[in-house]
Amino acid sequence: MSIFQNHLLIAAVLGWFFAQSIKFFLTWFQERRIDWTRIMGAGGMPSSHSSFVCALATSAGLNCGFASAAFAISTAFALIVMHDAQGVRQDAGKQAAVLNEIMDYFEEHLGWKDQKLRELIGHTPFQVIAGAVLGVAVSIIYQQLI
């Protein structure tokens, strides 16, 4: 069996792809601009991390059984990733915003100039839940199509 026949991985990648596509089109509709960084970038609505891992776990359950080791491992992995996405990474984004403000002050008053930190790296709980629901839905639809 080749990697292109691995239905768990394909479902997970599709979950990520649809989440990233939604981010791109939401930015386009809301801000009336094309932002190519939304295709590969982290953060935003919905969480592509959550979508990826929830599609993986759902696909593992549907393909291997909900009592299988594959489902248990992928579900534990999904919970860790989603907790990290809305907890640690959300806090890191807030810290980046504060540090960027400090750097703006230094640049304005002292002439110091440095590269800005990325602020949009974490997720709100709603963004994580939306990504999770998307991932489950993508996986269920994909399983129906194969």
C-alpha positions in Angstrom: 0.0 0.0 0.0 1.4 3.4 -0.9 1.1 6.6 1.1 -1.5 7.8 -1.4 -3.8 5.0 -0.3 -3.5 5.8 3.4 -7.0 7.0 4.1 -6.2 8.2 7.6 -3.5 10.5 6.3 -5.5 11.7 3.3 -8.4 12.6 5.6 -6.1 14.5 7.9 -4.5 16.4 5.0 -8.0 17.2 3.6 -9.0 18.6 7.0 -6.0 20.9 7.0 -6.5 21.9 3.4 -10.2 22.9 4.0 -9.3 24.8 7.1 -6.5 26.8 5.4 -8.8 27.4 2.4 -11.5 28.8 4.7 -9.0 31.1 6.4 -7.9 32.4 2.9 -11.4 33.1 1.8 -12.5 34.6 5.1 -9.6 37.1 4.8 -10.6 37.8 1.2 -14.2 38.4 2.1 -13.7 40.3 5.3 -10.7 42.5 4.4 -11.2 42.7 0.6 -7.6 41.6 0.0 -5.7 38.5 -1.0 -3.4 37.3 1.8 -1.3 34.3 0.5 0.1 33.8 4.0 -3.3 32.5 5.1 -2.7 29.4 2.9 0.2 28.2 5.0 0.2 30.4 8.1 -0.8 29.4 11.6 -3.5 31.0 13.7 -6.9 32.3 12.6 -10.4 30.8 12.1 -10.8 27.8 12.0 -7.8 26.1 13.5 -6.1 23.9 10.9 -4.2 22.1 13.6 -7.5 21.0 15.2 -9.0 20.2 11.8 -6.0 18.0 10.9 -5.8 16.0 14.1 -9.6 15.6 14.5 -9.9 14.4 10.9 -7.0 11.9 11.7 -8.7 10.6 14.9 -12.1 10.4 13.3 -10.7 8.5 10.3 -8.8 6.2 12.6 -12.0 5.4 14.5 -14.0 4.9 11.3 -11.3 2.7 9.6 -9.8 0.8 12.5 -12.6 0.9 15.0 -13.2 3.2 18.0 -11.7 0.6 20.4 -8.5 0.4 18.4 -5.0 1.6 19.5 -4.9 3.8 16.4 -8.0 5.7 17.5 -6.8 6.0 21.1 -3.3 7.3 20.1 -4.7 9.8 17.5 -7.3 11.0 20.0 -4.7 11.6 22.7 -2.6 13.4 20.1 -5.5 15.5 19.0 -6.3 16.6 22.6 -2.7 17.6 23.2 -2.5 19.6 19.9 -5.8 21.4 20.5 -4.8 22.3 24.1 -1.5 23.6 22.9 -3.1 25.6 20.0 -5.5 27.5 22.3 -3.4 27.6 25.4 0.4 27.9 25.0 0.4 29.2 21.4 -2.4 31.7 22.2 -0.3 33.1 25.1 2.8 33.2 22.9 0.8 35.3 20.4 -0.3 37.7 23.1 3.3 38.0 24.3 4.5 38.7 20.8 2.0 41.6 20.6 3.3 43.1 23.8 6.9 42.7 22.6 6.1 44.3 19.3 4.7 47.3 21.1 7.9 47.6 23.2 9.9 47.4 20.0 7.8 50.1 18.4 8.6 52.3 21.4 12.3 51.6 21.0 12.2 52.3 17.3 10.3 55.6 17.8 12.3 56.9 20.7 15.8 55.3 20.4 16.0 54.5 16.7 16.3 50.8 17.3 14.8 48.7 14.6 14.2 45.0 14.7 12.0 42.4 13.0 8.5 42.1 14.3 7.3 38.9 15.9 4.3 37.0 14.5 1.3 37.7 16.7 -1.3 35.4 15.0 0.0 32.0 16.1 -2.6 30.7 18.5 -6.3 30.2 18.6 -9.3 31.1 20.7 -11.3 28.2 22.1 -14.0 28.9 19.5 -11.5 28.6 16.6 -10.2 25.3 18.0 -13.8 23.9 18.3 -14.6 25.1 14.8 -11.5 23.4 13.4 -12.3 20.2 15.3 -15.9 20.1 14.0 -14.6 20.8 10.4 -12.0 18.0 10.8 -14.6 15.5 11.9 -17.0 16.5 9.1 -14.3 16.3 6.5 -13.3 12.9 7.6 -16.9 11.5 7.7 -17.6 12.9 4.2 -14.3 11.6 2.9 -15.1 8.1 4.3 -18.5 8.2 2.5 -16.8 9.0 -0.8 -14.1 6.3 -0.8 
